[in-house]
Amino acid sequence: MQSERFTTTKNIVVLALDDRMVYGFHVLAHSLVATARSEIFIVVGHLSGKLSPKNREYVEKALSWCGIDHEIVEYQPHELFTERRHLTATTFLKFVISDELPRAHLWLDIDTIVTPGWDTIFDEIRDAPDTTGIVVAKKIDSPHTRFEGFNAGVLGWTANPRQPWLATLASLPEKRFSSEQHLFNILYTGRTSAIAANYNFLSSWHEQFRAEEPPKIVHYSGPLKPWHLHRVHASSWRSINPTWQLWFSAEERLLADIKHSPLARETARAARKALFSGRANLGKGSAASWLLKIFAILGPVGSPIGRMLARRTRT
């Protein structure tokens, strides 16, 4: 019997995760189903050895509890799927799954959150010009836009043929191996259709954020994720980056819905583990990563530091 992901008539959302992303996945999945206009089908991919059996079971239970039709698919890693700082081999599954799934679908990085209206992106995919391979969001002109081309965290795949990618990946300089975004921009230049930036609004653009008109999809790109911050510091962090409040609000809705469920205790454990799931490094941007780890360790004791940072941001 053919897999349901090839036959469903529902809008398809594709995600991929590893052990570090499990709690972020649960918050995102709940926000997707809570705000969708119609039913969705979720494909969850993971690389062999990157998702423990216990976490796979938790993901299965979380999706079933959310009432989402889904498939969890294991894929084999490739020697060219390398990792660098916060960029993991799992991100290359956006190529692998799209090759396997020639139908139109939406790819979302796990470090995103959605608000009502997010699934109008499927209308954009359907209405894209005939030559479009992927629908991507425009970027905002900002000092914090530090990439060329388009961001690959939100991809609206059309039903057009995919571009061969493995040989091009193999030909890249070693320092580019871990950048699937660079590869996308090589392969799909001239084959994209650009839509509004609010379909992939990077959290680094927080100075352009308007709470009264929130983006449809917010992307917490980079090494810092909302689930790394001890929640006692959430109000202070709102002054530093107000886009994080959208993720915290989505988490609050999940926890309110799940508190009387048998899954509540496992979810609480996943949240605690997620606090320390960020990769420690000494490279670019590492200071903020270490700060969040310190906050996670100190908990409420670190509140004066959080308030001081918030005041400095406001002044």
C-alpha positions as CSV (number, residue, x, y, z in Angstrom):
1,M,0.0,0.0,0.0
2,Q,1.3,3.4,-0.9
3,S,2.3,5.7,1.9
4,E,-0.3,8.3,2.9
5,R,2.1,11.2,2.4
6,F,1.8,10.5,-1.3
7,T,-2.0,10.3,-1.4
8,T,-3.4,12.7,1.1
9,T,-5.4,15.6,-0.1
10,K,-4.6,17.7,3.0
11,N,-2.0,20.5,3.0
12,I,1.4,18.8,3.7
13,V,3.9,20.3,6.1
14,V,7.4,18.7,6.3
15,L,9.6,19.0,9.4
16,A,12.8,17.3,10.4
17,L,14.3,17.0,13.9
18,D,16.9,15.4,16.1
19,D,17.2,14.8,19.8
20,R,17.9,18.5,20.4
21,M,14.8,19.8,18.8
22,V,12.1,17.6,20.3
23,Y,10.4,20.1,22.5
24,G,10.6,22.9,20.0
25,F,8.9,20.5,17.6
26,H,6.0,19.9,20.0
27,V,5.4,23.6,20.4
28,L,5.5,24.2,16.7
29,A,3.3,21.2,15.8
30,H,0.6,22.4,18.3
31,S,0.7,25.9,16.9
32,L,0.3,24.6,13.4
33,V,-2.8,22.6,14.1
34,A,-4.2,25.3,16.5
35,T,-4.1,28.0,13.9
36,A,-4.7,26.2,10.6
37,R,-7.8,27.0,8.5
38,S,-8.1,23.3,7.4
39,E,-6.6,20.0,8.3
40,I,-2.9,19.4,7.7
41,F,-0.7,16.3,7.2
42,I,2.7,16.4,8.8
43,V,5.7,14.5,7.6
44,V,8.5,14.2,10.2
45,G,11.9,13.1,9.0
46,H,14.9,12.2,11.1
47,L,18.3,10.7,10.4
48,S,19.2,7.3,11.7
49,G,21.0,7.6,15.0
50,K,20.0,11.3,15.6
51,L,16.6,10.6,17.3
52,S,16.5,8.2,20.2
53,P,13.7,5.6,20.3
54,K,12.4,7.3,23.4
55,N,12.2,10.6,21.7
56,R,10.6,9.1,18.6
57,E,7.9,7.6,20.8
58,Y,7.4,11.0,22.4
59,V,7.0,12.7,19.0
60,E,4.5,10.0,17.9
61,K,2.5,10.5,21.1
62,A,2.6,14.3,20.7
63,L,1.3,14.3,17.2
64,S,-1.4,11.8,18.0
65,W,-2.4,14.0,21.0
66,C,-2.6,17.0,18.7
67,G,-4.9,15.1,16.4
68,I,-2.6,15.5,13.4
69,D,-2.4,12.9,10.6
70,H,1.3,12.2,10.2
71,E,4.1,9.9,9.2
72,I,7.5,9.7,10.9
73,V,10.2,8.6,8.4
74,E,13.8,7.6,9.2
75,Y,16.5,8.4,6.6
76,Q,20.1,7.2,6.3
77,P,22.8,9.9,6.7
78,H,25.2,10.7,3.9
79,E,28.9,11.4,4.4
80,L,28.4,14.9,2.9
81,F,25.8,15.8,5.5
82,T,28.2,17.7,7.8
83,E,27.6,19.8,10.9
84,R,29.1,23.1,12.0
85,R,28.1,25.0,15.2
86,H,24.3,25.1,15.4
87,L,23.9,23.8,11.8
88,T,23.1,20.1,11.9
89,A,23.2,17.3,9.4
90,T,19.4,17.0,9.8
91,T,18.8,20.2,7.9
92,F,19.9,18.4,4.6
93,L,16.7,16.4,4.9
94,K,14.9,19.3,3.2
95,F,16.6,18.1,0.0
96,V,16.1,14.4,0.6
97,I,12.4,14.6,1.5
98,S,11.6,17.0,-1.3
99,D,13.1,14.5,-3.8
100,E,11.0,11.7,-2.4
101,L,7.9,13.8,-2.2
102,P,7.3,15.4,-5.6
103,R,4.0,17.0,-4.6
104,A,3.6,20.6,-3.5
105,H,4.3,20.9,0.2
106,L,5.7,23.3,2.8
107,W,9.0,22.9,4.6
108,L,9.5,24.5,8.0
109,D,12.6,24.6,10.1
110,I,11.8,23.5,13.7
111,D,12.9,26.9,15.0
112,T,9.8,28.6,13.7
113,I,6.4,29.4,15.1
114,V,3.2,30.3,13.2
115,T,0.3,32.7,13.8
116,P,-3.2,32.6,12.3
117,G,-3.0,33.0,8.5
118,W,0.2,31.1,8.1
119,D,-1.3,28.5,5.9
120,T,-2.2,31.1,3.2
121,I,1.3,30.2,2.0
122,F,-0.3,27.2,0.4
123,D,-2.4,29.6,-1.8
124,E,0.9,31.3,-2.7
125,I,2.4,27.9,-3.7
126,R,-0.6,27.0,-5.8
127,D,-0.6,30.4,-7.5
128,A,3.1,30.6,-8.2
129,P,4.3,31.0,-11.8
130,D,4.7,27.8,-13.8
131,T,8.5,28.1,-13.8
132,T,8.7,28.2,-10.0
133,G,10.6,25.5,-8.1
134,I,10.2,26.9,-4.6
135,V,8.3,29.8,-3.1
136,V,10.5,31.8,-0.7
137,A,10.0,34.9,1.4
138,K,11.6,38.3,0.6
139,K,14.2,39.5,3.0
140,I,14.1,42.8,4.9
141,D,16.8,45.4,4.3
142,S,18.5,45.4,7.8
143,P,22.0,45.4,9.3
144,H,20.9,42.0,10.7
145,T,20.3,40.5,7.2
146,R,23.7,38.8,6.9
147,F,23.1,36.5,4.0
148,E,22.9,36.6,0.2
149,G,19.9,35.4,-1.7
150,F,17.0,33.9,0.3
151,N,16.7,32.2,3.7
152,A,15.9,28.5,3.4
153,G,14.1,28.0,6.7
154,V,10.7,28.3,5.0
155,L,10.3,26.7,1.6
156,G,7.1,26.4,-0.4
157,W,7.9,23.5,-2.8
158,T,5.8,23.4,-6.0
159,A,5.2,20.2,-8.0
160,N,7.9,21.1,-10.5
161,P,10.9,18.9,-10.9
162,R,13.6,19.3,-8.2
163,Q,17.2,20.3,-9.0
164,P,19.9,17.6,-8.7
165,W,21.9,18.7,-5.6
166,L,24.3,16.0,-4.4
167,A,27.0,16.5,-7.0
168,T,26.9,20.3,-6.4
169,L,27.2,19.7,-2.6
170,A,30.2,17.5,-3.2
171,S,31.9,20.2,-5.2
172,L,31.5,23.0,-2.6
173,P,34.5,24.2,-0.5
174,E,34.7,22.4,2.8
175,K,33.6,25.5,4.8
176,R,30.4,25.5,2.8
177,F,29.5,21.9,3.4
178,S,27.3,22.7,6.3
179,S,25.4,25.5,4.6
180,E,22.4,24.0,2.9
181,Q,21.1,27.6,2.4
182,H,24.1,28.4,0.2
183,L,23.4,25.3,-1.8
184,F,19.7,26.2,-2.3
185,N,20.7,29.7,-3.6
186,I,23.1,28.1,-6.1
187,L,20.6,25.6,-7.4
188,Y,17.4,27.7,-7.4
189,T,18.5,31.1,-8.6
190,G,16.0,32.1,-11.2
191,R,13.6,29.3,-10.1
192,T,12.1,31.0,-7.1
193,S,9.0,33.1,-6.5
194,A,9.3,35.7,-3.8
195,I,6.4,36.4,-1.4
196,A,6.1,38.8,1.6
197,A,8.7,38.7,4.3
198,N,6.1,37.9,7.0
199,Y,6.1,34.3,5.8
200,N,9.7,33.9,7.0
201,F,10.3,36.8,9.4
202,L,13.7,36.4,11.1
203,S,13.8,37.1,14.8
204,S,16.9,39.3,14.1
205,W,14.5,41.7,12.4
206,H,12.8,42.4,15.7
207,E,13.2,46.2,15.3
208,Q,10.7,45.9,12.4
209,F,8.3,43.7,14.5
210,R,4.8,45.0,15.2
211,A,2.9,43.0,17.8
212,E,-0.4,44.3,16.5
213,E,0.4,42.8,13.1
214,P,2.5,39.8,13.8
215,P,4.2,37.9,11.0
216,K,2.6,34.7,9.8
217,I,5.8,32.7,10.4
218,V,8.6,33.8,12.7
219,H,12.0,32.1,12.3
220,Y,14.4,32.0,15.2
221,S,17.4,31.5,13.0
222,G,20.9,31.2,14.6
223,P,22.1,29.4,17.6
224,L,19.7,31.0,20.2
225,K,16.3,29.4,20.5
226,P,13.4,30.5,22.8
227,W,13.4,27.1,24.4
228,H,16.9,27.7,25.7
229,L,15.7,30.6,27.9
230,H,14.5,29.9,31.4
231,R,10.9,31.2,31.4
232,V,11.4,33.3,34.5
233,H,13.4,35.7,32.2
234,A,10.8,35.8,29.4
235,S,9.4,39.2,30.4
236,S,12.8,40.8,30.5
237,W,13.8,39.2,27.1
238,R,10.7,40.7,25.5
239,S,12.5,44.1,25.7
240,I,15.5,42.6,24.1
241,N,13.7,40.7,21.3
242,P,9.9,41.0,21.3
243,T,9.5,38.3,18.6
244,W,10.3,35.7,21.3
245,Q,7.0,36.4,23.0
246,L,5.1,34.8,20.1
247,W,6.9,31.5,20.8
248,F,6.3,31.8,24.6
249,S,2.6,32.5,23.9
250,A,2.4,29.4,21.7
251,E,4.1,27.4,24.4
252,E,1.6,28.7,27.0
253,R,-1.3,27.5,24.8
254,L,0.3,24.1,24.5
255,L,0.9,23.7,28.2
256,A,-2.6,24.9,29.0
257,D,-4.2,22.3,26.6
258,I,-2.0,19.5,27.8
259,K,-1.9,20.0,31.6
260,H,-4.6,17.3,32.2
261,S,-3.2,14.9,29.6
262,P,-1.2,11.8,30.4
263,L,1.5,13.5,28.2
264,A,1.9,16.5,30.6
265,R,4.7,15.0,32.7
266,E,6.7,13.9,29.6
267,T,6.2,17.4,28.1
268,A,7.5,19.1,31.2
269,R,10.6,16.8,31.2
270,A,11.2,17.7,27.5
271,A,11.0,21.4,28.3
272,R,13.6,21.1,31.0
273,K,15.9,19.1,28.8
274,A,15.5,21.7,26.0
275,L,16.9,24.4,28.3
276,F,20.3,22.8,27.9
277,S,20.0,21.6,24.3
278,G,22.0,24.4,22.7
279,R,25.4,23.6,21.5
280,A,28.2,25.4,23.4
281,N,30.9,27.0,21.3
282,L,33.5,29.7,21.4
283,G,32.9,31.1,18.0
284,K,30.9,34.0,16.6
285,G,27.8,34.8,18.7
286,S,28.9,32.5,21.5
287,A,28.5,35.0,24.3
288,A,24.7,35.1,24.1
289,S,24.6,31.3,24.0
290,W,26.6,31.1,27.2
291,L,24.4,33.8,28.8
292,L,21.3,31.7,28.2
293,K,23.0,28.7,29.7
294,I,23.9,30.7,32.8
295,F,20.2,31.9,33.0
296,A,19.1,28.2,32.7
297,I,21.4,27.2,35.6
298,L,20.6,30.2,37.8
299,G,16.9,30.3,37.2
300,P,15.2,33.0,39.3
301,V,18.5,33.9,40.9
302,G,19.6,35.4,37.6
303,S,16.6,37.8,37.4
304,P,18.6,40.9,38.2
305,I,20.9,40.2,35.3
306,G,17.9,39.9,33.0
307,R,16.3,43.1,34.2
308,M,19.6,45.0,33.8
309,L,19.9,43.8,30.2
310,A,16.3,44.8,29.5
311,R,17.0,48.3,30.9
312,R,20.1,48.7,28.7
313,T,18.1,47.7,25.7
314,R,15.4,50.3,26.4
315,T,17.8,53.1,26.9
